[in-house]
Amino acid sequence: MDAAKRLATLNRIRKLSRLMDTSIRIPGIGFRIGIDPIIGLVPGAGDLISTGFSAYIIFLATRFGLPRQDLAKMIFNVGLETVVGTVPLVGDLFDAFYKSNIRNLAILEQHLTVVEPEIAEVPVEVSPLKAKELFHS
């Protein structure tokens, strides 16, 4: 996969992680939640849908050749949030605070900082066309 496609994949992971975990700021207190704890309020199906999104993020992250231990941490993060998330109300509060997708994004970005710093340093706002210019200049 070329650098522009890798950046597009990284940005997709960044956007999904933030959507799931930090996309909504609660007025007055400044705490951020995503749609994950909101989806989790739907009995049964909500936690399954959230886990599906988190699994997709991990699937995309595997394209970057993460070491086994990093993948294991990512799977643990999602597994923990899934298991605790099944407890009514308490699980949704846990989802709002634990933010497994943001934790997993941090694991991926730490890996990329070491192996592909030129991609890790590009902010999410860079368009795919601009990315092609950056990597083909």
N, C-alpha and C positions, 0 to 999 in steps of 0.2 A: 504494500500500500504506500503510495507516495505521500510526501509530507503534507500537502494540502488536504488530502483525504483523511490523514491521521488527525490533523487539526480540526477538521469538520466533525470527526467522531468524538474527539475530546470536548469540543464545544457542545455537542449533543448531550454528552454525559454531564457536563457542567450545568446546562439548562434544566435537564430533567432532575438532577439532584437538588438544585435550588427550588424548582417548582414543588417537589415533593416535601422539602424540609424547611425552606426559609422564604417563600415567596410572599407571605402576608405579614405585614407589620401590625401588631396590636397597638392601636392608638393609646397614648397616655403612658404606657410602660415601655414601649419600644421593643418588646419581645417579639421574635419572629417565629412563625410557624409556617408550614407548607400545607399542601392538600392531603398529605399522608394521614395526619390524625383526624381530619375531617372525613375522608373516605372511610377510615376505620370505624366511624360511628355507625355505618351500615352493618347491622349484625351479620356475621359470617362472611358474606361476599366482600365486604370492605377490606378486611385484612388480607383476603386472597388477592384482591386487585392490587393493593399496595405492595404485597410481596412480589407479584408479577412485574410491576414497574421496577422494583429493586433488583430483581433477577435479571431483567433486561439491561440495567445499568452495569451489572457485573459482567454479563455477556459481552457488552461493548468494550468493557475494560480489558477483557482477555485478549483483545486484538493488539494490545501493547506489550505483550510478553511479560506480564507480571510474574514475579517469582511465586512459587507455591505458597510460601508463608504469608505473602501479601493477599493472595486469593483466599487463603484460609481465614485470615482476619476479616476480609470483606464478607465472606459467607457467614462467619460467626456474628458479625454486626447485624446482618439481615435476619439471621435465625433468631437471635435474641429478641430483636424488635418484633418479630412475628409471634414468637411464643408468648412474650409478655403482652403483646398487643391483643391477644385473644381474651384477656381478662377485661370484662366490661368496665368502661370509664377509666379505671386505673391504667389499662393498657393504652388508651388513647392519650392520657397525660404523659405516659412514658414515651410514646411516639413523638410527642411535641418537644420533649426535652432531649431525648437520646440522639435523634437525627442520624440514623445509620447511613443514609445516602451521602450526606455531607462528610461523615467520617470516611466513607469509602472513596469519595472524591479526593480527600486529603491524602489517602494512601496512594492513590493513582498519581496525583500530582507530585508527591514526594519521589516516587519511582521515576517519573519523567524528568524531574529536576536533575537526577543523576545520569539517566541514559539518553535523554533527548531534551536538553535544556532549551534548545531553540524553539521547540513546540510548547513546552511548559510555560515559557515566558510570554507567549502571545496571549493578550487578553481576549475574553470571549466575544467582545464587540467587533472583532475584526471579521469582515465579510469573507466568504469563500473566494471572491475575485481578488481581494486585497491579499489574501493568504497565498494565492498562486503567484502574485507579484513578489511577495516576500521570499518565497522559496525557489523561485526561478530567475532571480536577478543575479 
